[in-house]
Amino acid sequence: MSERTAFQPTGLSTVAIAATTNSASVALNGGNVANDSVRIANGASDCRIEFGRSGSVQALKPNGAAPGSLLIKAGFVEVMTLPPGTTHVAAVCDTGTSTIEFTRGIGQ
């Protein structure tokens, strides 16, 4: 059984997206290390997020049978392991607006 390490931010690594119903992206700060994680703190509205390797990454809302990006519920805080090579994150709100903060670090 592997040991779990509590989440630790990587220096000044918090960035924010003022999310609306149009996808917006931001570069993640804090480097790209093994077992890289991100703490996601969502504000007032349900939003979708998508990780990518460039600023052209887009978050998508599901539409019927067409799949969408990962749902982050309003008011939730989550820690996730980043896919290898991740440099950017995009967000889009299902409705309304929200500020979503992303803090890069290590651990869970």
GUTORTI-980365 format. One line per field, with one value per atom (N, C-alpha, C, O, CB): residue number from 1; atom name; y, x, z. Coordinates in steps of 0.1 Angstrom, whole numbers, plus 5000, padded with zeros to 4 digits. Glycine has a CB too. Layout:
N
nr	[NUM:...]
atom	[CA:...]
y	[Y:...]
x	[X:...]
z	[Z:...]
***
This chain:
108
nr	[1:1:1:1:1:2:2:2:2:2:3:3:3:3:3:4:4:4:4:4:5:5:5:5:5:6:6:6:6:6:7:7:7:7:7:8:8:8:8:8:9:9:9:9:9:10:10:10:10:10:11:11:11:11:11:12:12:12:12:12:13:13:13:13:13:14:14:14:14:14:15:15:15:15:15:16:16:16:16:16:17:17:17:17:17:18:18:18:18:18:19:19:19:19:19:20:20:20:20:20:21:21:21:21:21:22:22:22:22:22:23:23:23:23:23:24:24:24:24:24:25:25:25:25:25:26:26:26:26:26:27:27:27:27:27:28:28:28:28:28:29:29:29:29:29:30:30:30:30:30:31:31:31:31:31:32:32:32:32:32:33:33:33:33:33:34:34:34:34:34:35:35:35:35:35:36:36:36:36:36:37:37:37:37:37:38:38:38:38:38:39:39:39:39:39:40:40:40:40:40:41:41:41:41:41:42:42:42:42:42:43:43:43:43:43:44:44:44:44:44:45:45:45:45:45:46:46:46:46:46:47:47:47:47:47:48:48:48:48:48:49:49:49:49:49:50:50:50:50:50:51:51:51:51:51:52:52:52:52:52:53:53:53:53:53:54:54:54:54:54:55:55:55:55:55:56:56:56:56:56:57:57:57:57:57:58:58:58:58:58:59:59:59:59:59:60:60:60:60:60:61:61:61:61:61:62:62:62:62:62:63:63:63:63:63:64:64:64:64:64:65:65:65:65:65:66:66:66:66:66:67:67:67:67:67:68:68:68:68:68:69:69:69:69:69:70:70:70:70:70:71:71:71:71:71:72:72:72:72:72:73:73:73:73:73:74:74:74:74:74:75:75:75:75:75:76:76:76:76:76:77:77:77:77:77:78:78:78:78:78:79:79:79:79:79:80:80:80:80:80:81:81:81:81:81:82:82:82:82:82:83:83:83:83:83:84:84:84:84:84:85:85:85:85:85:86:86:86:86:86:87:87:87:87:87:88:88:88:88:88:89:89:89:89:89:90:90:90:90:90:91:91:91:91:91:92:92:92:92:92:93:93:93:93:93:94:94:94:94:94:95:95:95:95:95:96:96:96:96:96:97:97:97:97:97:98:98:98:98:98:99:99:99:99:99:100:100:100:100:100:101:101:101:101:101:102:102:102:102:102:103:103:103:103:103:104:104:104:104:104:105:105:105:105:105:106:106:106:106:106:107:107:107:107:107:108:108:108:108:108]
atom	[N:CA:C:O:CB:N:CA:C:O:CB:N:CA:C:O:CB:N:CA:C:O:CB:N:CA:C:O:CB:N:CA:C:O:CB:N:CA:C:O:CB:N:CA:C:O:CB:N:CA:C:O:CB:N:CA:C:O:CB:N:CA:C:O:CB:N:CA:C:O:CB:N:CA:C:O:CB:N:CA:C:O:CB:N:CA:C:O:CB:N:CA:C:O:CB:N:CA:C:O:CB:N:CA:C:O:CB:N:CA:C:O:CB:N:CA:C:O:CB:N:CA:C:O:CB:N:CA:C:O:CB:N:CA:C:O:CB:N:CA:C:O:CB:N:CA:C:O:CB:N:CA:C:O:CB:N:CA:C:O:CB:N:CA:C:O:CB:N:CA:C:O:CB:N:CA:C:O:CB:N:CA:C:O:CB:N:CA:C:O:CB:N:CA:C:O:CB:N:CA:C:O:CB:N:CA:C:O:CB:N:CA:C:O:CB:N:CA:C:O:CB:N:CA:C:O:CB:N:CA:C:O:CB:N:CA:C:O:CB:N:CA:C:O:CB:N:CA:C:O:CB:N:CA:C:O:CB:N:CA:C:O:CB:N:CA:C:O:CB:N:CA:C:O:CB:N:CA:C:O:CB:N:CA:C:O:CB:N:CA:C:O:CB:N:CA:C:O:CB:N:CA:C:O:CB:N:CA:C:O:CB:N:CA:C:O:CB:N:CA:C:O:CB:N:CA:C:O:CB:N:CA:C:O:CB:N:CA:C:O:CB:N:CA:C:O:CB:N:CA:C:O:CB:N:CA:C:O:CB:N:CA:C:O:CB:N:CA:C:O:CB:N:CA:C:O:CB:N:CA:C:O:CB:N:CA:C:O:CB:N:CA:C:O:CB:N:CA:C:O:CB:N:CA:C:O:CB:N:CA:C:O:CB:N:CA:C:O:CB:N:CA:C:O:CB:N:CA:C:O:CB:N:CA:C:O:CB:N:CA:C:O:CB:N:CA:C:O:CB:N:CA:C:O:CB:N:CA:C:O:CB:N:CA:C:O:CB:N:CA:C:O:CB:N:CA:C:O:CB:N:CA:C:O:CB:N:CA:C:O:CB:N:CA:C:O:CB:N:CA:C:O:CB:N:CA:C:O:CB:N:CA:C:O:CB:N:CA:C:O:CB:N:CA:C:O:CB:N:CA:C:O:CB:N:CA:C:O:CB:N:CA:C:O:CB:N:CA:C:O:CB:N:CA:C:O:CB:N:CA:C:O:CB:N:CA:C:O:CB:N:CA:C:O:CB:N:CA:C:O:CB:N:CA:C:O:CB:N:CA:C:O:CB:N:CA:C:O:CB:N:CA:C:O:CB:N:CA:C:O:CB:N:CA:C:O:CB:N:CA:C:O:CB:N:CA:C:O:CB:N:CA:C:O:CB:N:CA:C:O:CB:N:CA:C:O:CB]
y	[4988:5000:5012:5013:5000:5022:5034:5044:5045:5039:5052:5063:5075:5078:5068:5082:5094:5106:5106:5094:5116:5128:5139:5140:5132:5147:5158:5168:5170:5164:5174:5184:5195:5201:5190:5199:5210:5219:5214:5205:5232:5240:5242:5241:5254:5245:5248:5263:5269:5241:5269:5283:5292:5288:5287:5303:5312:5306:5310:5327:5297:5289:5290:5284:5275:5299:5300:5310:5321:5305:5305:5313:5311:5302:5309:5321:5320:5323:5329:5331:5317:5320:5326:5320:5307:5337:5343:5336:5341:5359:5325:5316:5321:5327:5302:5320:5324:5312:5301:5337:5315:5304:5302:5294:5307:5310:5308:5303:5308:5321:5293:5287:5297:5305:5275:5297:5305:5296:5287:5318:5299:5291:5300:5312:5283:5294:5300:5290:5278:5305:5296:5288:5285:5293:5295:5272:5268:5272:5269:5253:5277:5281:5269:5261:5294:5270:5260:5249:5240:5255:5248:5237:5225:5225:5234:5215:5203:5192:5188:5203:5186:5176:5162:5162:5180:5152:5139:5140:5147:5128:5133:5133:5147:5151:5127:5155:5169:5169:5161:5176:5177:5178:5193:5202:5173:5194:5208:5208:5198:5212:5218:5220:5230:5241:5226:5226:5234:5239:5230:5225:5252:5258:5265:5276:5267:5260:5266:5275:5273:5256:5286:5296:5293:5282:5309:5302:5302:5294:5291:5316:5289:5281:5268:5267:5290:5258:5246:5249:5256:5235:5243:5246:5233:5223:5256:5233:5222:5227:5238:5218:5217:5220:5210:5198:5221:5214:5206:5210:5221:5207:5199:5202:5200:5192:5192:5208:5207:5211:5214:5215:5210:5213:5227:5230:5202:5235:5248:5256:5252:5246:5269:5279:5277:5283:5293:5268:5266:5255:5252:5261:5250:5240:5246:5258:5234:5239:5244:5234:5222:5246:5239:5231:5231:5241:5237:5220:5218:5213:5205:5209:5219:5214:5202:5202:5225:5191:5180:5185:5193:5168:5179:5182:5170:5164:5192:5165:5152:5141:5139:5153:5134:5123:5127:5119:5113:5140:5145:5147:5155:5159:5141:5143:5157:5164:5132:5160:5172:5171:5159:5181:5182:5182:5179:5178:5195:5177:5173:5184:5195:5171:5179:5188:5191:5182:5182:5204:5208:5216:5227:5217:5210:5216:5229:5231:5206:5238:5251:5249:5240:5259:5257:5256:5245:5244:5255:5236:5224:5228:5236:5213:5221:5221:5207:5198:5227:5205:5191:5192:5202:5186:5181:5179:5168:5157:5177:5170:5160:5159:5169:5164:5147:5145:5150:5146:5130:5158:5163:5153:5145:5176:5153:5144:5149:5161:5145:5140:5144:5154:5154:5131:5164:5174:5186:5195:5168:5186:5196:5210:5211:5193:5220:5234:5244:5254:5238:5240:5249:5242:5230:5255:5250:5245:5255:5267:5244:5249:5257:5255:5244:5254:5265:5263:5270:5280:5269:5264:5270:5267:5256:5264:5277:5275:5269:5273:5288:5261:5256:5267:5268:5244:5276:5288:5298:5294:5286:5311:5321:5322:5320:5317:5327:5330:5324:5321:5345:5322:5317:5320:5321:5302:5322:5324:5310:5305:5335:5304:5291:5293:5299:5280:5289:5290:5277:5267:5296:5277:5265:5267:5276:5262:5258:5259:5246:5235:5261:5248:5236:5232:5240:5239:5219:5214:5199:5193:5217:5193:5178:5173:5180:5175:5160:5153:5153:5158:5159:5146:5145:5151:5151:5130]
x	[5008:5000:5009:5018:4991:5006:5014:5010:4998:5014:5020:5017:5011:5015:5030:5001:4995:5002:5003:4980:5005:5011:5000:4994:5024:4998:4989:4993:5004:4987:4983:4985:4994:4992:4972:5004:5013:5014:5019:5027:5011:5012:5027:5036:5006:5029:5042:5044:5041:5044:5049:5052:5039:5028:5062:5041:5030:5024:5028:5034:5015:5011:4996:4991:5015:4989:4974:4971:4976:4967:4963:4957:4942:4937:4963:4935:4921:4915:4921:4915:4903:4895:4882:4875:4893:4879:4865:4857:4855:4865:4851:4844:4830:4823:4843:4826:4813:4807:4813:4813:4797:4792:4800:4796:4777:4811:4821:4834:4838:4823:4840:4852:4863:4865:4856:4871:4883:4894:4891:4880:4906:4917:4928:4928:4924:4936:4947:4959:4957:4943:4971:4983:4984:4982:4996:4988:4990:5004:5013:4987:5006:5019:5024:5017:5019:5037:5042:5050:5053:5032:5053:5062:5054:5042:5072:5062:5056:5065:5075:5056:5061:5069:5061:5049:5073:5068:5061:5051:5053:5072:5040:5029:5023:5019:5033:5024:5018:5003:4996:5021:4999:4985:4980:4988:4982:4967:4961:4949:4941:4957:4948:4937:4928:4932:4941:4915:4905:4895:4888:4898:4893:4883:4873:4876:4889:4860:4850:4841:4839:4842:4836:4828:4813:4808:4830:4805:4791:4783:4771:4787:4789:4781:4788:4800:4779:4780:4785:4793:4789:4774:4805:4814:4820:4820:4825:4825:4832:4847:4850:4826:4856:4870:4877:4872:4878:4887:4895:4909:4913:4889:4918:4932:4938:4933:4939:4949:4955:4970:4975:4948:4976:4990:4992:5003:4997:4982:4983:4971:4961:4984:4972:4962:4949:4939:4967:4950:4938:4929:4919:4943:4932:4923:4910:4909:4929:4899:4885:4878:4879:4878:4870:4861:4847:4843:4859:4841:4828:4817:4819:4830:4805:4793:4788:4788:4782:4783:4777:4765:4757:4774:4762:4750:4744:4749:4754:4733:4727:4737:4742:4722:4740:4749:4763:4773:4746:4766:4779:4785:4780:4780:4797:4803:4808:4811:4814:4809:4815:4826:4831:4804:4831:4843:4839:4827:4850:4848:4846:4838:4842:4860:4828:4819:4826:4830:4805:4827:4831:4819:4815:4844:4812:4800:4803:4814:4794:4794:4795:4799:4793:4782:4809:4813:4822:4827:4801:4825:4834:4849:4853:4830:4857:4871:4876:4872:4878:4884:4889:4904:4909:4882:4911:4925:4926:4920:4934:4932:4933:4948:4955:4924:4952:4964:4963:4953:4969:4973:4972:4977:4986:4981:4971:4977:4991:4994:4967:5000:5013:5014:5006:5021:5022:5024:5014:5015:5024:5005:4995:5002:5010:4985:4998:5003:4992:4994:5012:4980:4968:4956:4955:4966:4946:4933:4922:4924:4931:4911:4900:4888:4886:4897:4879:4867:4855:4857:4868:4843:4831:4820:4819:4827:4811:4800:4788:4785:4796:4780:4768:4758:4752:4762:4757:4749:4756:4763:4734:4753:4759:4774:4780:4756:4780:4794:4800:4793:4797:4813:4820:4835:4840:4818:4841:4856:4861:4857:4861:4870:4876:4891:4898:4873:4896:4910:4917:4912:4913:4929:4937:4950:4958:4938:4954:4967:4975:4970:4965:4986:4994:5003:5007:5003:5005:5013:5016:5015:5006:5019:5021:5013:5009:5036:5010:5002:4987:4982:5005:4980:4965:4959:4946:4961]
z	[5000:5000:5000:5008:5012:4991:4990:5000:5004:4976:5004:5014:5006:4995:5021:5012:5006:5013:5025:5008:5005:5010:5009:4998:5002:5019:5019:5008:5005:5033:5002:4992:4997:5008:4986:4989:4992:4980:4969:4997:4981:4969:4965:4974:4972:4953:4948:4947:4936:4934:4957:4958:4954:4958:4947:4948:4944:4931:4920:4942:4932:4920:4917:4908:4921:4924:4922:4911:4910:4935:4902:4891:4891:4897:4877:4885:4885:4871:4862:4894:4869:4857:4861:4870:4848:4855:4857:4846:4835:4855:4850:4841:4838:4847:4846:4825:4820:4812:4813:4812:4804:4796:4783:4774:4792:4781:4771:4776:4787:4763:4770:4775:4775:4766:4766:4786:4788:4794:4801:4797:4790:4795:4802:4800:4784:4810:4817:4818:4819:4831:4818:4820:4835:4844:4815:4838:4852:4856:4849:4854:4868:4873:4882:4886:4881:4885:4895:4889:4897:4903:4877:4872:4867:4868:4882:4863:4858:4863:4857:4842:4874:4881:4882:4879:4895:4885:4887:4898:4908:4890:4896:4906:4908:4919:4919:4898:4898:4901:4895:4884:4910:4913:4912:4911:4928:4912:4912:4922:4922:4898:4930:4939:4932:4927:4953:4930:4923:4933:4940:4911:4934:4943:4934:4928:4954:4933:4925:4933:4945:4918:4926:4933:4931:4936:4927:4925:4926:4917:4919:4924:4906:4896:4892:4894:4883:4888:4883:4870:4862:4880:4869:4858:4853:4860:4862:4841:4835:4833:4830:4821:4835:4833:4823:4823:4846:4816:4807:4808:4808:4793:4810:4811:4797:4789:4821:4794:4780:4781:4791:4770:4769:4767:4760:4756:4760:4758:4752:4755:4761:4736:4752:4755:4747:4749:4754:4737:4728:4734:4728:4715:4746:4752:4755:4759:4765:4753:4756:4765:4763:4743:4774:4782:4774:4769:4796:4775:4767:4776:4785:4756:4775:4781:4774:4761:4783:4781:4773:4766:4771:4783:4755:4747:4741:4731:4735:4748:4744:4745:4756:4729:4734:4734:4733:4735:4723:4729:4728:4742:4750:4720:4745:4758:4761:4752:4760:4774:4778:4788:4790:4785:4793:4802:4816:4819:4801:4825:4839:4846:4846:4846:4853:4861:4875:4882:4863:4879:4892:4898:4893:4892:4908:4914:4921:4926:4923:4921:4928:4942:4949:4927:4947:4961:4964:4976:4969:4955:4958:4957:4949:4949:4965:4964:4962:4969:4977:4951:4948:4946:4941:4935:4948:4944:4935:4937:4957:4923:4913:4908:4909:4901:4904:4897:4883:4876:4898:4878:4865:4855:4858:4864:4843:4832:4829:4830:4820:4825:4822:4811:4801:4817:4812:4802:4803:4794:4789:4813:4814:4816:4825:4825:4808:4810:4812:4817:4798:4808:4808:4813:4813:4794:4817:4820:4815:4814:4836:4811:4806:4814:4820:4791:4815:4822:4815:4808:4836:4817:4812:4822:4827:4798:4824:4834:4826:4814:4840:4833:4827:4825:4815:4836:4835:4835:4844:4853:4839:4843:4852:4851:4840:4866:4862:4862:4875:4885:4861:4875:4887:4886:4875:4888:4897:4897:4902:4913:4907:4894:4898:4900:4891:4887:4911:4914:4912:4917:4928:4906:4904:4911:4907:4889:4920:4927:4924:4928:4942:4918:4914:4926:4934:4902:4928:4939:4937:4926:4952:4949:4949:4960:4970:4951:4959:4970:4967:4957:4983:4976:4974:4986:4987:4973]
***
